[in-house]
Amino acid sequence: MSQQKRTKNTQVKKQKVYCLLTVMAVALLLASQHSAYSEKYVIVESENGDRLTGSWRGATDTHFEIEYNGQVLQFPLAGHTLNFTSDVAHVPDRTAAKYFRNGLILLELGLPEKAQKRFEAAIEEFPKYPEAHYQLGLLYRANGDNANALERFRSVAILDAPNFDLVPLLHELGDIAFANEAYDIAADNYQLILTYYPDHPDVSVLKYLTGFLLVEELENPSAGLSLLEAAITDYPDMAFHEKALFLIGKLQADMDQLENALHTLDRFVTYYSESEWIYEAHLIRAATHLKLGRLEAAANEAMHVSEISEDAAIKEQAKKILDQTKWTVYTDASGLPDNHIQTMTTDGTRLWIGTPKGLMLFETAYDKWIPFEPIAELINTALGNVPDVTAIAANSQETWIGTRSQGAIHYSHLTGRIINYSPAEGFPAWIKDIKMDASEIWFATDTGIIRRIRGSVDPFLYYNTHNSLLPADNIETLLLTPQTVWSASAAGDVILFDREKEEWDAYHSTEIRAGMKVVGLDIAEEQLLFTWFNADEKSNGYFRADIDGGNGKSTTLDTGIENENDLRHIYIRGALDTSPLPKEEPAPLPEETPDPTLPDFSLEADVFVIEQETEGLETEPPPPTPQIPLVLWIATNKDLYTHQTRSADVWQYTTTPQILTGELIVKSLVVMNNRVWLATSNGLATMNAQ
């Protein structure tokens, strides 16, 4: 029933004389509309103010009938006003109805502000009054108050949607909001249409558009996916079908509905082979195969994209996926005690792995790893509580394990004996790093550095800020050379210990600028390798020097990194570079005559410089670059880099294994047996070093 007709039928007439034919026509109109909407109840209001509600039984040219309290009552059409409703709960009381009728009269008199107050009074008296909500919605809309208009129309839809055609109004308000980029309000309007008028012709378009809004603008992928799935099922011939099908596949992949995503995107690439989203669809399929562990299928998809696309950005994405297919990933499902790997070290071809739930030992000499479970079980159960392993040092005869709360554990490979150096005995509880050689074992802890001299009567020496020149007690990492013990504090300061003089000192290099914090130490082929980050400059990189710390040079790796986790987690390993020497290009011949058109050209100035040099002007030469050629492996939370130092241009990178779920934090890097091993917060990954 249109509201214009409803308004006319619900007005209280002030005139004392009625036209019988008009009243009859109104009653018949209401009766026909009642039949069209399958209404059940009628509200009868008499001229004398009487009012009752009953079930509609029908009408003639002169009379109408209602059922009231089990009786059929007959009334003349003249002198009565009729209103129909589908729910008696929506029938207002006398006071509310009076306010509403007065509001309609004030509208007729051109007094909308006063009419608004009457409609508001009617709703205050009877909140479930759809006609009053509707009239207020129209008034708000006329005044440009679209937010309040929407809320009133929402109430009408909830209370009595079948008796009001709200679609044009809601569609209009939604379009206005969309044009103003108020996408949440636009989607709200459209969803009211979809909910309460599901058979309206506008629904075919609005299902698609609302789904796009939810996905692309409102970050509600679950609701958007459900709506788009319904749209392509109900209205498959719409022009929006192509985009919707692609988005459905993408959302399914994002929400780990992996098999569904592959099925959907297979349909997409089949139906829309020329689509603007065709490359992205193939790449999503490749990434989905990766998550399912189907490396060959993932590689095929990525290679296909790389071959058919000329776009450099698309090719780069395909390369990253191809990089991912190189990794093999091990998790707790593969036998790890926990996916959070905190430390890792090697013992020949064996790999020791430390986690918060104990350690694990594996043989890596073959294509697949082989666990040594009895040894791991022996160590993990030796102290009663499974150790939270934070550091490991191992060789063919012994293994030292550092923990977060139980001190250090020593395991003899020869006897199988286990000794715990516990906090109860005065040993630090938290061991952060362990390094050993033939003469000594060193422990980095949160309260200083512990040194054990093999064969000494007093096996442990304790260094901290109170009894030595250590600038800090909280030490993160250690490195042993024959002459020096290098260490880095939690604050990033580098400290060294002269093993011959037995003296501590701070290390300084002009290449380690203010703000740089050293976080990792390694040695390769008589070369020191430190990794560092600079939070102020949002950069990280590595420092390379001779074994005594001389001839140091810093190289910046990544810049513009906001997340400090991504900055500080950087690890380096090095090996001798045996690749062929690059051919040197012949130096260009000097020009016979300088170009006088160049700015500041002065033959006299050139001669003057030469004379100054011949007079003995001394200039400090730059420090020489270390000459030993290395292959550097550098791991960050995002990428694994390799750099052949014979040539400054030979850099390669492989993305870290994104198939590990969650935020990836790299914890350790090992290169052995021609394989790279990457310990992370979400599992262990390995790939062929070549």
Secondary structure, DSSP 8 states (H G I E B T S, - for coil): --HHHHHHHH-----S---HHHHHHHHHHHHHHHHHHT--EEEEEETTS-EEEEEEEEE-SSEEEEEETTEEEEEESTTEEEEEES-GGG---HHHHHHHHHHHHHHHTT-HHHHHHHHHHHHHH-S--HHHHHHHHHHHHHTT-HHHHHHHHHHHHHHHGGGS--HHHHHHHHHHHHHTT-HHHHHHHHHHHHHH-TTSTTHHHHHHHHHHIIIIIS--HHHHHHHHHHHHHH-TTSTTHHHHHHHHHHHHHHTT-HHHHHHHHHHHHHH-TT-TTHHHHHHHHHHHHHHTT-HHHHHHHHHHHHHH---HHHHHHHHHHHHHTT-EEE-GGGT-S-S---EEEEETTEEEEEETTEEEEEE-SSSS-EE-HHHHHHHHHTTSS---EEEEEE-SSEEEEEESSS-EEEEETTT--EEEE-GGGT--S-EEEEEE-SSEEEEEETTEEEEEETT-SS-EEEE-TTTS--S-S-EEEEEE-SSEEEEEETT--EEEEETTTTEEEE---TTS-TTEEEEEEEEETTEEEEEEEETTTTEEEEEEEETTS-S-EEEEEEE----HHHHH--EEEEEE--S------------SS--TTSTT--HHHHHHHHHHHHTT-----------S-EEEEEE-SSEEEEEETTSTT-EEEEE--TTS-S---EEEEEEETTEEEEEETTEEEEEE--
